[in-house]
């Protein structure tokens, strides 16, 4: 097959890996606005050469779709896979008249409270227009059905992770003797800070976030007398995340909405127990009490109880770590996810 993957904004960590895996038996080209040196990725100029949010991308979608149309008229793909609603707009416009099926993946579209009404209408239209829509979890599948996407057009294929990079064995960043917790991303990190108040023996590391969110979390820690136990790392290169995860005792992932759950999966692959918000993709990936714990993020005392239970029982931490790594490797490897995507492509083209 000739597969075209479209991403109008920054590539997700698994996209190049999945493209490489698919390319073992097929021709795969990733089209993006971002300049990158990754093999198989083609730069399509549209707008300023800087990273933009999806809403800021909208004025440049016509240029992006025109660039795609030019390339696809010269070399028509068999199937197009668009990641995000902005990519879907460009893919649908760029493939006009070519009779090429478009497969659509959304990212964080199913949080109504965060999605502007015009974007929501666009997502509904794209979901109904696409030949197939890929949901990352069962929660998203249900939301797509509510949006009017025919059930027969929906396939559930989670995001994949690199289980060779994220694995139990490997180097780790240096650390002190005190128990160490990690929250990946600034969204939901305030819940981890609140829970830390009831876990006086532990320190918390927060990775990710912009200057504004870092200052907000730093101020929150200060208000609760936790400034000396909360460390803000800011943005960490994805290549450094395995070392960081292997340097902690527990990983917390507490965003209220969870489109992909990648951070929790990567921690699981490293054999690190996870305490995750009972939402979205976490409901599919984290087996409560077996590969981690699920909890409501707005219950700091419950989160603290889970933390203390795991920190106080090395045997339980080890057992959960092994079970988590096994589940991540067997269910969420890039190799398996690529095969599932390929089956969707083949069914769509049939």
Secondary structure, 3 states (H helix, E strand, C coil): CEEEEEECCCCCHHHHHHHHHHCCCCEEEEEECCCCCCCCEEECCCCCCCCCCHHHHHHHHHHHHHHHHHHHHHCCCCEEEEECHHHHHHHHHHCCCCCCEEEEECCCCCCCCCCCHHHHHHHHHHHHHCCEEEECCHHHHHHHHHCCCCHHHEEECCCCECCCCCCCCCCCCCCCCCEEEEEECCCCHHHHHHHHCCCCCEEEEEECCCHHHHHHHHHHHHHCCCCCCEEEEECCCHHHHHHHHCCCCEEEECCCCCCCCHHHHHHHHCCCEEEEECCCCHHHHCCECCCEEEECCCCHHHHHHHHHHHHCCHHHHHHHHHHHHHHHHHHCEHHHHHHHHHHHHHHHHC
